Amino acid sequence: MKENWNFKFDKTDWEIAKELRKDARASSSEIARKLDLNPRTVRNRIDRMVDSGGIRPYWVFEPKAFGYVISVDIFLKIEADRADEIYESLINLPQVSYLAYGNGKESLSIEALFKTLEEMDEFIHFKLPAYPGITVESHALVPKVLRNLYEWEPDISDYREDASE
């Protein structure tokens, strides 16, 4: 996939994307029938949107289906000279579902998922502090996620008027 941030989506792309959001497994023929388009046009537009980097076709796992019912946001301070090493270590932890740095690369925010409070406690108070250069600043249980990245979508105004194929 070659990212092309200059690629402009149009209203037809928006309609196709909306249909894919409803059912990511819908065929080009099904979408074409609903939108009164040629199936080849739908296929080409989906390929273009994916190739541009504007949409990503991924499966999204539901943590609760696997018993991960506890979500916690954890805020860390790290030693700047160990940042890359720490990022790599944290990215590879199966508990970590989100990792980002904020004001300076020394302030990290992670979201981690657990099956039990005991697992969460072990992770926050023993596993993370055992890494050289990591200090746990605070954490907060997340009782309910109201919106997640995979639920975000651009506004219709972000699309240009229909362009020719």
N, C-alpha and C positions, 0 to 999 in steps of 0.2 A: 504494500500500500504506500503510495507516494502522497504525502500531505501537500495539499494545494489550498492554502488559506485564501487565495484570491478567487477560488471557485464560488460562484454565486448560485444559490438555490432559488428556484422560482416556485410559483404557486402550485404547479403540477407536482413538483418534487415534494412540496409540503403535503399535498393530498396523499401521495404514495407513502410518505413517511408516517402519516397518521394511520393509514391502513396497516402498515408494518408494526406500529406500536400496539394496535389492537390484537394482532396475531402475527408474530414474527415468522411463523411457518407458512403463512399464506403464499400461494404460488403467484407468479407474475400473471398468469391467466385469470386467477380469481380477482386479483386487484384490478386488472385491466377491465374485467367485466363490470365491477362495481363503479369504476370511474369513467367508463366508456372510452377506453384507450386501447391501443394496439398492445398485445402482450410483449412484443419485441421492444416497443417504446418503454414499457415499464421495466423490463429486464435491463435495458441499456441505462436508464436513469438510475436504477438501484446500483448497478455496477459503477457508474460515474460518481454517485454519492459516496460509495465505499472507497473507491480509488482516490478520491479527493481527500479522504480523511475526515469528512464531515459527519459520517455515521460509522459506527462500529458494530458489526454483527457478532455479538457475544451472548453466551448463556449467562444468566444471572442465577446464582444459587440462593435459595431461601434458607438462611441459617437455622431458623426454627425447625425446619423439616429434618435437620440433622441433630437436633437437640441443643443447639446453641441459643439459649433463651436469655442470656445476660449479655448486654452490651455496655461498655464503659468507655468514656473518653478519658484519656490519660495525657497529662501535660508534663513534658520532660525538659530539663536543662541538660545540655551535653557540652563536653569540652570541644572547642572549635577545632583543635588540631587532630581530633579523632572523628570528625564529622562523617567522612566518607565510610570509614570502617563501621561506625555505628549505624548509619543509614542501611548499609548492606546487611548487617546483622538483623536489624528490626524488620526489614522488608521480607526476610526469609522466615520469620516466625509465623507459624500457622494461625496463631491467635489474632494477628494484626490484619485488620481489614482495610485500614486507612492509615496513611502516614504522610505528613506534610510539615514543612517548617514555616515559621512565620517571620517575626521581626528578627532578622539575622538567622543564620543557620544553626544557632545554638538553642533555639526554642522550638521544640517539636510537639506536635499534636498527633496522637494516635487514637484510633478506635480499635478496641480488641473485643473478641467474642468468646464467651465461655458457656459451659454447660452447668457449672455449679459456682456458688459463691466461694467455695474453698479454692477452686481453680483460679478464680479471679484474685483472691487474696494472695495466693502463692505467687502469682505472676507479678502483681504490683509491689509486694513487699519483699520478695526474695529474688525472683528471676531477673527482673529489670535492674535492680540495684547491684546485682552481681556483675553486670557488664561494666568494665572500666570506662569511666567518663560519662556515665549516666546518673542523673539525679532525678527522682520522681518528685515533681513539684506539687501536683494535686491530681485528683481524679473525680469523676462524676458519673454515677450510674445513669444510663439512658433508658428511661422507662418505656419510651415509644418513639420510634423514628417516624416523623410525619411526612418527610419527603427525602428521597435519596437521589443521587446523581442520575441513575438510570431512569428516573421518573421526570427529569428536567427535559424541557424542549424549548427551542427558540420560539419567539412570538411570530405570528403571521406577518407582522410588519418587517421582520428580518429577511423575508423572501422578496425577490423582485417580481415584477409582472412576468407572466409566462413568456418564455423564450422559445424560439423554434428549435426543434430536435436537432 
